[in-house]
Amino acid sequence: MAGKTLFDKIWDHHVVVERDDGQTLLYVDRHLCHDGSFNGFRKLRAAGRLLRRPLQTYLTPDHYTPTHTASIDAISEPRARAIVAAVDANAAEFGVHLFPWGDKRQGIAHVVGPEQGITLPGLVMVCGDSHTSTHGALGCISFGIGSSEVAHVMATQTLWQKRPQTMRITVAGQLGFGVTAKDLILAIIRHIGAAGGTGYAIEYAGPAIRGLSMEGRLTLCNMTIEAGSRTGIVAPDELTYRYIEGRPYAPCGDKWQRALEFWRALPSDEDAAFDRQVSLDGAAIAPMVTWGNSPQEAVQVTEAVPDPEDEADSDQRAAMRAALDYMGLTAGTPIQDVRVDKVFIGACTNSRIEDLRAAAAVAKGRKVSVPAWVVPGSGLVKAQAEAEGLDRVFLDAGFEWRLPGCSMCVGMNGDTLAPGERSASTSNRNFRGRQGRGSRTHLVSPAMAAAAAIHGHFTDVRHMMEGA
């Protein structure tokens, strides 16, 4: 028999039943919830149901919590205040694991999951958030689900899904000096397009992927959804196991040894067949900056804003013109000439300790020229950064040092841009209005964001790193 892919091994291990129409009922190992999951609890309550597996359900507020204060009374919008207030009540009523607002373990769900050992190789994990693809960095199947699906998982610990095809993206060589996982995933999306992964589960492979830290792999898988795929996955290896060992919800003792035996059998077999193969050269990738309203609309920092007239497809040409008009950009402008109004370092894409270290290395001994925020991904990340003195580096440089949360990534917590303002952001989406009505978002790495905060415009951060 032909070998199996990593994805297929995990999928097959979780099948409860398959229907003739191609739908499969999958068992769900762990369900992450956040403050936005309140609808699922509401539906469960209305149906008079109990939570099927409370001990496999984990809840942390992140989307609606403000990052400038820990006081719920400071939430001015009544609906947001009610949603945040419902977190503790829902946790108590249904008996789920809770990392409450203000607890050092609280933070963005996709930071908390790996950090706590909730995310493990070989699992099927879901959350009511599209960036659940993040967790595949540890070798599991993870994907975002809608509110009705959230309620289904709460009630049954299962979910109906259709098996996707498989794609392997192999990145040869190694990333160059000053090039990060954020640049890599933007280069991949630029290469295959924002819909290139639609209908596929993507496995990332190759020397450049193996060379990434766990934080880098989490960033990579986080933005898989921006390539059209709900699931991004990296085969677990010794780096993965070292990262997991000793975390609160990870197996220990005899269970750890049994888990390792299972995990080491997960990687794709050498003769496994993928439905599509894509290859890139890691050494050819440079720091990236998006210019439009899709993550695929990106250029290297040494390049210029593209000209729609160079595009052969009329629909694409029109879309580019509309994007440039919305973003207030002129074709042919060097991207390093584009000025920014604010800088945001954070989000489930780039708010881990490695991200903050990279930004602090650029900020150290310098001063910002525009307002800039640093928002750690969890209370534990915040505490570690403070123990390392990173908070002082940022504060001395003029950055705001904020509390954990989604913050300006999603703009539903009071952290927004004003209409027409332009940001350099380490988040994952540059959609119109994502960071506030009329906002203009450019996606970059943490180091590139810190460089933009210092200079007030995009700049090749490698020149600032050479003497560090």
N, C-alpha and C positions, 0 to 999 in steps of 0.2 A: 504494500500500500504506500501511496505517496505520503511524504511527511506533512505535518501540520504547522500552520503559523501559530505564533504566540496567541494572537487574538482568537483563533478557532479553538485552541486548547481550552482557553478560559471559558469561552462561550459554551462549548459542548459540555463542560463540567457543570454548568448552571441551568441546563435545559430541564424544565419540569414537564412540558408537553409541547408538541409541534402540531400546528393545524395544517390542513391541506392548502390553505390560502397563503402559506408562507409565514404566518405569524407564529412566534415562539413565546411561550410563557417562561420567563427567566426568573430564577431565584435571585433576590437582592441581598447581598451580605451586609452592607452597611449603608445607611441613609443619613446624609448630612442635611441639616435644616438650618435656616437663618430666620431673621425677623420677617422676611418676605414670605415665609412658609405658613403664615397665619391662616391663609385660606384653606390649606390642607387640614389643619386642626379644626377649623370651623366646619368643614364638610364632614369630618369624622364625628364631631359632636352632634351635628344636625341629624346624622344617620343613626345615632345612638350606638356607635361602634367604639370599641376599645382599640388602642394601638396594638397591632399584631406582635411586634417585636420591640418593646421599649428599649431593651439593652443594646439593640443594634441601631438605635436612632440617636443622633447627636445634634445639639442645637446651640448656636451661637449668634448673637445679634451682630450685624455688620453693615447692611445696606442703609438703614435709616438712622443709625446712631451718629450724632455730630462728633467731630474730632477736635473741637475747640473747648469742650467742656464735658464733664461726666454727669452733669445734672439733667435729669429728664425734664425738669421745669424749663430748661433753656430751649427745648424743642418748640418752636413757635407754631409750626403747622399742626393743627389738631389731629389729622389723620396719622401723620408720622408719629406723633406722641402716643397715640392709642396703639399703634402697631408695636412700638418698642415696649410699651407697658405690658402688652399681651404675652411677651416672650416668657417671662418668669411664671405667669399664670398657666400657660399652656404646658410648660415643662413640669410643673407641679401636678397638674391634672392628669397628664398622660404618662408621667414617670420616665421621661427621657433623660439622657445625660445632658447637663446644661453647663455651659461656660458663660456665666452671666456677665452682663455689661459691668465693667470695672474690675472684674477678676483678671489676674495676670495671664490666664490662659485664653481669655476672650480675644477675638479678632476676626479677620476675614476667614470665612469657612474654608477656603482653599489654601490658606496658610495653616490654619488650625489642624486640619485633617492629617497632613503629613507630619506636622510637628508633634502631635499627640500619639502617633503610631496607630491612628484610626485607619489610615491608608496603608494597605499592604499588597504585595504581589499576589496575583491570582484571584483577586476579588472582583465582584461586580458591585460598583458603587454608583449611587445616583444622588442628585441634589437638584432642587428647583432653581438652577442657575446654569446658564449655557457654558460657563467656563469651568464646569466640573471636569472637562477634558484634562485639566491640570494634573489630576491624580494619576493619570496613566504613566507619568514619569517614573513611578515606582513599579510598573509592570502589572497594572490591573486594567480592567475595562471600566471606564468611568464616563458618564455623560449626563448632560443636563436634561431635565424633564419639566413639563408644564404642570400647572396647578392641579388639573384633574388626575394626572399621573402621580403627583405627589400624594394625593388622597388615596389612590389605588395602592401605592406602596405602603402607606401607613396602615391600611386596612388588611393587606394580604401578604406583605413582604415579597411580592412578586410584581412583574410588569410584562405586558405584552410588547414585543418588539419584532421587527423584521431584520434578519441577519443582513448586515451590509457586505459589500465586496471588500477586498483587502488591497491596500496599496503600501508598498515599501518605498520610502524616500531615503536614499543612501547618500550621505555627505562624505566625500573622500577628503583626504588630507587633514589639516588642522586649521582652526581659525587663527588669523593673524593677530599681531599686537594691537590691543585696544578694541578688538572685535568681540562681541558678546553673543550670548544665546538670543537676546532680543533682536540683534542685527541678523542673526541666522534665520529666525522664523519670519522676519519681515522679508528677507531675501527669498525664502521658500515661497511665501504667499505671492510675492511679485512674480516669481517664476511660473507657478501653476495656476495662479488666479484665485480670486476670492471664492469661486465656485469649483475650483479644481478638485477638491476632496469630497464633493457632494456624493453621497451614496457609498463612500468608502470608510473603513477604519484604517487609519494611517499608522504604520510602524516606522519609527525613525531608527536608522541604522548607519553603520559606517564609522570610521576612525574619528571624525569630528564630533559625532554624537557621543561616542565612548569617552572622548576627552572632556566632555562637559561635567561640571560639578552637579550634585543633586539639585541645587538651586537653579542652575542653568537648564537642566532637563525639565524642571517644573515650569519655567518660563516658556520653554519650547512647546510643551504639551498644552499649556494654558491657551495659547493662541491658535491651536489646531482648529477650533471652531471658526476662526476668522478665515480659514482656508476652505470652509464649507463642510468640514468633517466634524462629527460630534465626538469622535474618539481618537485621541492620539496616544501612542503607547511606546515605551522604550523597554527593551528586555532587561529584567533585573540582573544585576551582577554583584560582585563583591562590594562595590561602592554602595549599592542599594542596601545590602545587608548591614553594612557598618552604620549607615544612616539610621536604619530602623531599630537596631538592637538597643534595648534599654528604655525605649519610649513607653509612656504610661499604658497605652492600650495595645502594645505589641505582645506577641507570645513570649513566654520566658520558660526557663527550665527545660524539661523534656519536650514541651510543646514547641520551643524554639528549634530544637534539633529536627523535629518532625516537619516543621514549617520549612526549614532550609532544604530538606530533602525534596519537598514538593516544589519549592520555588526554583530550584536548580534544574528541574525537568521542564520548566515553562518555555524557555526561549525557542524561537522558531527552529524547526528542524532544517538541516542543510538543504534537503531536497524539497522543502515547502514551496508551493507555488502561490504567487501573488497575482491578483487580477491586473495590477498595473505596477510598473516600476519607474521611478524617477531618480535621476542622479544629479548631484551638484558638486562643485569643487569648493570646499571650505576655504581654501587659501585665496579664492577670488572675491570673497565677501569683504565689504568695508562697512564702517558705521553707517547706519541707514537713518533716513528721515522721511516720513510720509508727507505728501503735499496735498492730497485730495481728501475725499470722504469715504474711502475704503482702504483697508490695510494693504491692498495690492498696489495702491497708488503711492509708490515709494521710490526714492532715489538714493544713491550713495551720497554721502556728505560732500564729496568732491564734484558732484554733478549739478545740473541746473533743472529748474522746473520744466517739464516736457512741453512740447508744442503740439496742440491737438491737430494741427495741419499735417503733422508727420504721421498721423494715424490713418490707415487705409479704410478701416471699417467706419461707416457713417454714424452708426449708433454709438460706437465707442468715442468717436470724435465729438459728438454732441454731449455725451456724458462728461468728457474731459473739460469741455468749455464750461458746462454748468458747475463743475467742481471748482474750477479756477475762479469763476465769478463769485461763488459762495465764499471761497477762501480768501478772496481779495488778492490774488496772485497774478503775475504776468508771466506768460511763457518766456522761457529763456533766462529768467532771473536765476543767478547762482543761488543755490539753497542756503549758502552761508551768508547771503545778503538779507535773508528774511529775518525780521526782528520779531521778538515775542513780548507779550505783556505780562505773562505769569508762567511759573514753572511748577509742575506737580510731580513729585517723586513718591510713588506708592502704588496701590492697587494690588490685586491678587497676582498680577503679572510680575511686578518688581518691587516688593516691599519686604523681602527677607534680608537677613543680616548681610549676606554677600552683596546684595544690591546697595544697601546703605554704606557698606565699606567702600564700594567702588565710587559712589557719589561723594563721600567724605574725602577720599583721596584727591579728588579734583578740587573740592571746595577748600581744603586746608590752606590757611594762610592767605586766602583771597576774600573778596567781598562781592556780594550779589549786586546787580544793577537793576533788577526787577523783583517784584514780590515772588517769593518761592516758598513752597511748603514741602516738608518731609513728613510722611505719614506711615509709621511702621505697620506691618501686617498683623501683628498681634502684640499683646502685652508682654509676652516672653521675648519677642524680637526687640521691643522697646527697652526692656530691662537689660538685655544683653548689649545693645548699642550704647546704653548709658554706662554700663560697666566698662566698656571699651573706650569711653570718652567721645563717641561719635556725636552725641547730642551737643557737646560743647563745641566741637568743630563746626557743626551746622549753625549753631546760635552765634558763634563768633563771626561767621561769614555773613550773617544776616538772614538766614533761613528761619522759617517758623518750624518748631518742633511740636508735632501734634499727637493726639491720642489715636489708638488703632481704629481702623474702620475702612470702608470702601471709599469714603471721602469724594473727591472731585472726579473719580473715575465714572461714577454713575449719576452724580448731580441730583440725588433725591434726598439729601441730608443737609441742605443749606450750603454745601461747599460747591460753588459754581463760578463760572466765568460770567462777566457782563456781556450783553450783546455786542458782537464785533470783536471781542477780545480774543487774542491768539495765545495758545499755550504750547509749551514743550512738555509733553506728558509721557510718563512711563507706563501708562495704562494700555489697554488692548483694543480700544475702538475709537475711531476718529469720525464716527457718523455725525451727520448734521444735528446740532443741538444736544449731543451726548453730554457735554459738560455745562449745559445751560442754553437757553434760547439764544440762537444766533452765535453760539460759540464756535471757534475755529481751533481744532485740535491737531497737533502734529505728534505722532508717536515716535519715541526715541528710547534709547537705553538710559539707565540711571546716570552713567558717566556723561553721556551726551546732554542729558537734562541739566546736570550740574554745570556743565560748560556753558550752556545757553543762559543759565541764571547769572553767571559771572559776567558774560559779555553782552547779554541782552539780545543776542541773535545766535543762530546756529553756527557752530564752528567745529572743525575737525578736532575732537578731543585728544586724538593721538599726539598732537603737538604740545598739548598741555601736560600729557602724561610722560613725555620723554625724559624729563629731568627728575621724575618722582622715584 
